Amino acid sequence: MAVFRKMFPLIMVIMTLLAINSDKACAGDPDMLQDVCVADLTSTLKLNGFTCKNMFSAADFSSMVISKPGATNNMFGSLVTGANVMAIPGLNTLGVSMARIDYAPGGINPPHLHPRATEMIYVLQGELDVGFITTANVLVSKHIVQGEVFVFPRGLVHFQKNNGHMPAAVIAGFNSQLAGTQSIATTLFAATPAPGVPNDILAQAFQINTMQVQQIKAKFAPRN
């Protein structure tokens, strides 16, 4: 018993370190178990990720997908172009990806979150007003300019807005091969299948009436 008392502080330190390391291990995608596992995007086998191709080439690790500006003539005035595992199969199991986001003057990347990744953006051109909201409902926001970087922590709601008179663009980096995106407005007002989230739930949540909910849903309805 005396030996256990002497060892108890050391045991607690070891357990604490294991807990910290365990938490870090869950911060991004799982570690890979081989040099490469190029995604077989045609496979019907369901895994936490993608099955590996038997044969691969340098083309699986390369892409020009974010080399050109994206079209921003849409309801939000912005476009996200992903350089993730869906565009670059060689990213499978590597735990990283990128994206390019283009903004028209006045364009917005509306409030959204990434359930599987922290995001860091680098401003290629223009200026943006950006921010994220903590779980304590605290807004962390900043006006960022060309050459500046800004970080959005994993799972927190965040946004970017081009309040300038010129187009803007950023390159985003993620610690996941497929970060996932949930746009708050689209998720709530355009969920499928129709009629989506019940009107009374949205009305009570946003303290509006059901008629207003229907009007908002109509704006998010697919355009023919």
N, C-alpha and C positions, 0 to 999 in steps of 0.2 A: 504493500500500500504506500509506503514511504517513497519507493522508487517511482510509482505512478504520479505522486504529488510533484516530484522533481521534474518528471517528464511532461506534466500537463501543459506548462507554458509553451514548450516546444511543439507539442501536438497541436495546440491551438494556432500557432503561427503557421504550421504546415497546412492545416485545414483552411486557414484564411487565404493562403497563397493559391491553393487548389481552387478555391471558390472564385478568386479573381481571374485566374487563368481560364477557368471554365467559362466565365462571363465573356472574356475576350474572344474565346473560340466561337462564341455564338454571335459575334458582332458583324460577321459577314458570311459569305458563302463558305461551305465546308472546304477543308484542304483537299487538294487533288491527290490521287493515289498512284499516278503515273505521269510520265513526261507530258503527254498530250492525250486528249480524248475529244477529237473533233466531232461535233454534234451531227448525228444522222437525223436531219430534220424530217425525213420521210418515214421514219420508224413509227409504228403504231404502239410500241411498247411504252407503258407509262412508268416513268421513274421520277425521282426528285432531281430533275435535270434532263439530259438527253443521253441516249445510248451512243456508243462510239462507232465511228466509221471504221471499216477494215482498212480502207485505203484513203489517203489524204494527200494534199499538195500545198504548196505555198499560197495558192489562191484562197485556201480556207482560213488563212491568217491575215488576209489583206482586204481592204475595201476603200473605195472612193466615195462612200455613201454620204459623208459629211463635208465633202470638198467644196460643194456649191451651196449658195443660199437657198432656203426653202421658200415655197410660195406662201405668202401671208395674207392672201385675199380670202379670209374666212371670218366668222363671227367674232373671233377673239383677236384677230390681227397678229397671230403668231403661229409658228409651226415648229414642232419638235421632231428632229430626224435622229433616230436611234442608231448608234453603232454598237449594238449588243449582239448576243449570241444568235439572234434570228437573222442578222445581216452578216455576221462573221462567225461561222461555226467553230472555228478554232478557239474561241473564247470559252467554250464549254469546260467547266471545272476550274477556270482560272480566276474567277472571283472579281473581275473588273469589266467595265464597259464605259462607253462615252456616248455623248449626244451633242448635236448642234441645235441651238434654239435661235430662230430668227424672229424679229419683231418689227412690224411696221410702226411708223410714228403713231403713238397712242395705243399700240398693241399691248396685250396682257397675256401672260401665262398664268391663268387663273388659279386660285387657291387649290392646292393638291398635295398629295403626300406619296412617298415611296416606301412601301412596307418592308422592303428588303435591302435598302441601301442608304448610306449617307451620300450627299451630293455636294460637289465643289464646282463652282462655275468660274470661268475666266472670261472677262469681257474682251471680245475681239474688236468690236467697234461700238460706238455710241455710249449712252449712259442709261442706267436703269435704277428704279426704286425697287428694292427687294426687302424681303423680311420673312421671318418664321414666327410661329406662336408656340410657346412652351405649354406643357400640360397644366401649368399653373395659370394659364391664360395671359401670359406676358408676351407682348409683341417685341421682337428684336428686329429692328429695321435700319436700313442705311441706303444712301444714294451712292451708287458705285459707278466708276468711270472706266474708260478703256485701259487695259493693262491690270486692272484690279481683280482680286479673287474674293469669293464669298462662299461660306459653307452653310449648308442646310442639314441639320442632324437627322439621322434616320427616323422615319415614322412621324415626323412633325409636319403639320400643315405649313406650307410656304407659298410664295408667289413672286413674280417679277413683272414689272410694268415699265414700258418705255414711254415716259412723259415728255420726251424730246420731239423735235421736228424732223429728225433724221432716222433712218433705219438703224437698228441695233442687232448685235449678234453675240452669242456666248458659246463657248465649248464647255460642256459639263462632263465631269468624271464621277463614276459610281464604284463602290466596292462590292459590286454584284454583277454577274454576267447578264442578269435580267432583273433590273431594279423593281419593275412594276410601277404603275402610276394609277392613283385614284384621284380623279378630279372631283372636288366636293360637290359642285353644282350639278355636273353631269351624272355623278353617281346617284344623287338623291332625286333629281328631277327627270332623268332619262333612263332609269333602270328598266331592264327587260326581263321577262316579257311584259307587255302592256297588261294592266294599267300601271305597273311599277309599284313604288312605295305608296301605300294608301294616302289619299288626299288629307284625311283627318289627322294623320300622324304628322305630315309635313306642316299642316296649318297650325297645329298646336306647338310644334317644335320652333317654328319661325314666328309665332304669334301673328299670323295672318289668317285670312279666311280661305275656305276651300275654292272659291271662285278665283282668287289670286293664285292659288296653287295651280289650278287648271291653266291659267294664262301663262304661267312660267313654264309648265310642262309643254305647252304648245310651241313655245320658242325653241325648245330643245328637240322637238319632234324631227325625225329624218326628213330632209327636203327631197322631193321627187325631181 
